[in-house]
Amino acid sequence: MLGSEFEEIVKLRRSNRSFDPEVEVPDEVIKRSLERAILSPNSSNMQLWSFFWIRSEEEKKRFQPLCLDQYAAKSAKHLVVFVTRRDLWRERAKWNADQIKRQVVGEPHKYQKRMIQYYEKLLPIAYGYDFLGIYSFLRKSISFFMSITKPFVRMGGSAKQRIIVQKSCALAAQTFMLSIAAEGYHTCPMEGFDEVRVRKALNLPRIAEINMVIAVGKGTEKGIWGERNRVPFDEVVFVK
């Protein structure tokens, strides 16, 4: 039963580019969907993301030109900007270590010690960055020597870090869109925006990146541009 309900939600989620101006989307729907997005899987539970909920008319009008005046942005009842936050790695690593320490009763057991060391010792190497590239060189060196005799995660430079946080943020965005569909409303994820101006409008540091801007509303028939065409199953799924 749950499988069929989920299939309905997945099928309902379409990129709708025109929303009904007469139908409001309650704030509670956005709040619940953001709470569900926070539950999304992410790398090392670092949660290197921020979600900016644009709901006032003034702010929506300010963001419309930043989204290149797409009709999805102009007709949306809400906009949500999904942002990657590599700059928060220190405080998020500390937050995770503190959560584990709070669970310790007496002497920490082996797993707890390992996880505390992971957040306090390993993640600074994995997420640290500097202008000289010392951390990148260290990560690549560790990966090279550790992978000679056994499988080992291939850590790299800034580009690798960006990929990791973008993947995690995209998972949260998908959870959000599926939640909106489950509530009976529609979304349109937009990549057409001026990232520099959006980042400036949100007062974000340069290292933060805009993953996507999602427009929310009650979709209309004209907002669906044709059938949903997908490459055949056998061309994308390979069973070994």
C-alpha positions as CSV (number, residue, x, y, z in Angstrom):
1,M,0.0,0.0,0.0
2,L,2.8,2.4,0.9
3,G,4.6,1.6,-2.3
4,S,1.6,2.5,-4.4
5,E,1.1,5.8,-2.5
6,F,4.7,6.7,-3.0
7,E,4.4,6.0,-6.7
8,E,1.5,8.4,-6.9
9,I,3.6,11.1,-5.2
10,V,6.5,10.5,-7.5
11,K,4.3,10.7,-10.6
12,L,2.5,13.8,-9.3
13,R,5.9,15.6,-8.9
14,R,6.4,17.4,-12.2
15,S,8.2,20.6,-12.9
16,N,5.3,22.9,-13.2
17,R,6.2,26.3,-14.7
18,S,2.9,28.1,-14.1
19,F,1.0,28.3,-10.8
20,D,-2.6,29.2,-10.1
21,P,-2.7,32.8,-8.8
22,E,-5.9,32.1,-6.9
23,V,-4.6,29.2,-4.8
24,E,-2.5,29.9,-1.8
25,V,0.0,27.4,-0.4
26,P,-0.3,27.5,3.5
27,D,2.9,28.3,5.4
28,E,2.4,25.1,7.3
29,V,3.0,23.1,4.1
30,I,6.3,24.7,3.4
31,K,7.4,24.4,7.1
32,R,6.5,20.7,7.2
33,S,8.3,20.1,3.9
34,L,11.5,21.9,5.1
35,E,11.4,19.8,8.3
36,R,11.3,16.7,6.2
37,A,14.1,18.0,4.0
38,I,16.3,18.3,7.1
39,L,15.8,14.6,7.6
40,S,17.4,13.8,4.2
41,P,20.6,11.7,4.1
42,N,23.8,13.6,3.8
43,S,27.5,13.0,3.9
44,S,28.8,12.3,7.4
45,N,25.7,14.0,8.9
46,M,27.5,17.3,8.4
47,Q,24.3,18.9,7.0
48,L,26.3,21.5,5.1
49,W,23.3,23.3,3.8
50,S,21.0,26.2,4.4
51,F,17.4,26.7,3.1
52,F,16.1,30.2,2.5
53,W,12.4,30.5,2.5
54,I,11.3,33.5,0.4
55,R,7.6,34.1,1.3
56,S,7.0,37.9,1.5
57,E,5.7,39.6,-1.6
58,E,8.5,42.1,-1.4
59,E,11.2,39.5,-1.3
60,K,9.6,37.4,-4.0
61,K,9.5,40.4,-6.3
62,R,13.1,41.1,-5.5
63,F,14.1,37.5,-6.5
64,Q,12.1,37.3,-9.7
65,P,14.6,39.2,-11.8
66,L,17.4,37.2,-10.1
67,C,15.7,34.1,-11.5
68,L,15.7,35.6,-14.9
69,D,12.0,36.5,-14.7
70,Q,11.0,32.9,-15.3
71,Y,7.2,32.5,-15.1
72,A,7.6,29.8,-12.4
73,A,9.3,32.4,-10.2
74,K,6.8,35.2,-11.1
75,S,3.8,33.0,-10.4
76,A,5.2,31.1,-7.3
77,K,3.5,31.5,-3.9
78,H,6.8,30.6,-2.3
79,L,10.4,30.4,-3.3
80,V,13.0,28.2,-1.5
81,V,16.7,28.6,-2.1
82,F,18.8,25.6,-1.4
83,V,22.4,26.5,-0.5
84,T,25.6,24.5,0.1
85,R,27.6,25.7,3.1
86,R,31.1,24.4,3.1
87,D,32.0,27.4,5.3
88,L,30.1,25.8,8.2
89,W,32.2,22.6,8.4
90,R,34.0,23.4,11.6
91,E,30.8,24.2,13.6
92,R,28.9,21.2,12.1
93,A,31.8,18.8,12.9
94,K,31.9,20.1,16.5
95,W,28.1,19.8,16.7
96,N,28.3,16.2,15.7
97,A,31.1,15.4,18.2
98,D,29.2,17.1,21.0
99,Q,26.1,15.1,20.2
100,I,28.1,11.9,20.7
101,K,29.8,13.1,23.8
102,R,26.4,13.9,25.4
103,Q,25.4,10.2,24.9
104,V,28.5,9.0,26.8
105,V,27.8,7.5,30.2
106,G,31.0,6.8,32.1
107,E,33.8,5.8,29.8
108,P,33.0,6.1,26.1
109,H,32.9,2.7,24.3
110,K,34.9,1.9,21.2
111,Y,32.3,3.1,18.7
112,Q,31.9,6.4,20.5
113,K,35.6,7.0,20.7
114,R,35.9,6.2,17.0
115,M,33.1,8.6,16.0
116,I,34.5,11.5,18.2
117,Q,37.9,11.0,16.6
118,Y,36.2,11.0,13.1
119,Y,34.7,14.4,13.7
120,E,37.6,15.9,15.6
121,K,40.5,14.5,13.7
122,L,39.5,13.1,10.2
123,L,37.0,15.7,9.1
124,P,39.3,18.6,9.5
125,I,41.5,16.9,7.0
126,A,38.6,16.1,4.7
127,Y,37.1,19.6,4.8
128,G,40.0,21.9,5.6
129,Y,41.1,24.3,2.8
130,D,43.7,27.0,2.4
131,F,45.0,29.2,-0.3
132,L,48.3,27.3,-0.6
133,G,46.6,24.0,-1.3
134,I,48.3,22.2,1.6
135,Y,45.1,20.4,2.7
136,S,44.4,19.3,-0.9
137,F,47.9,17.9,-1.2
138,L,47.6,16.1,2.2
139,R,44.2,14.6,1.2
140,K,45.5,13.4,-2.2
141,S,48.7,11.9,-0.6
142,I,46.7,10.0,2.1
143,S,44.3,8.7,-0.6
144,F,47.2,7.6,-2.8
145,F,49.2,5.7,-0.2
146,M,46.2,4.2,1.6
147,S,44.7,2.9,-1.7
148,I,47.8,1.0,-2.8
149,T,46.9,-2.1,-0.9
150,K,43.1,-1.8,-0.3
151,P,40.0,0.2,-1.4
152,F,40.1,3.7,0.1
153,V,38.0,6.8,-0.3
154,R,39.7,9.1,-2.9
155,M,39.8,12.4,-1.2
156,G,40.7,15.4,-3.3
157,G,40.7,19.2,-3.5
158,S,38.1,21.9,-3.4
159,A,36.2,20.4,-6.4
160,K,35.7,17.1,-4.6
161,Q,34.4,18.9,-1.5
162,R,32.0,20.9,-3.7
163,I,30.6,17.7,-5.3
164,I,30.0,16.1,-1.9
165,V,28.1,19.0,-0.5
166,Q,26.1,19.6,-3.7
167,K,25.0,15.9,-3.7
168,S,23.8,16.2,-0.1
169,C,22.0,19.4,-0.7
170,A,20.3,18.0,-3.9
171,L,19.0,15.1,-1.8
172,A,17.4,17.6,0.6
173,A,15.9,19.5,-2.4
174,Q,14.3,16.2,-3.7
175,T,12.9,15.4,-0.3
176,F,11.3,18.8,-0.2
177,M,9.8,18.5,-3.7
178,L,8.3,15.1,-2.9
179,S,6.9,16.4,0.3
180,I,5.2,19.3,-1.5
181,A,3.7,16.8,-3.9
182,A,2.5,14.7,-1.0
183,E,0.7,17.8,0.3
184,G,-1.1,18.2,-3.1
185,Y,1.0,21.1,-4.5
186,H,3.6,21.5,-7.1
187,T,7.2,22.7,-7.6
188,C,9.6,23.8,-10.3
189,P,13.3,23.4,-9.5
190,M,15.2,26.2,-11.3
191,E,18.8,26.4,-12.4
192,G,18.3,29.5,-14.4
193,F,19.4,32.2,-11.9
194,D,22.2,34.7,-11.3
195,E,24.2,32.9,-8.7
196,V,26.3,36.0,-7.8
197,R,23.3,38.2,-7.2
198,V,21.3,35.6,-5.4
199,R,24.2,34.9,-3.1
200,K,24.6,38.7,-2.5
201,A,20.8,39.1,-1.8
202,L,21.1,36.4,0.8
203,N,24.2,37.9,2.3
204,L,26.2,34.7,1.9
205,P,29.9,34.2,1.8
206,R,31.6,33.5,-1.5
207,I,32.3,29.9,-0.7
208,A,28.5,29.2,-0.3
209,E,26.9,28.0,-3.5
210,I,23.3,28.1,-4.7
211,N,22.3,24.5,-5.4
212,M,18.9,25.4,-6.8
213,V,15.9,27.7,-6.4
214,I,12.5,25.9,-6.1
215,A,9.3,27.6,-6.9
216,V,6.1,26.4,-5.1
217,G,2.5,26.8,-5.9
218,K,-0.7,25.0,-7.2
219,G,0.3,23.9,-10.7
220,T,-1.8,24.5,-13.8
221,E,-2.2,22.5,-17.0
222,K,-0.3,25.1,-19.0
223,G,2.5,24.8,-16.6
224,I,3.3,21.2,-17.8
225,W,5.3,21.3,-21.0
226,G,4.4,18.1,-22.7
227,E,4.7,14.4,-21.7
228,R,7.3,13.2,-19.2
229,N,9.7,11.3,-21.5
230,R,12.4,9.2,-20.0
231,V,15.2,7.0,-21.5
232,P,14.1,3.3,-21.4
233,F,14.8,1.3,-18.2
234,D,17.1,-1.1,-20.0
235,E,19.3,1.8,-21.2
236,V,20.0,3.2,-17.7
237,V,19.8,0.2,-15.4
238,F,22.5,-2.4,-15.5
239,V,22.2,-5.6,-13.4
240,K,25.5,-7.3,-12.5
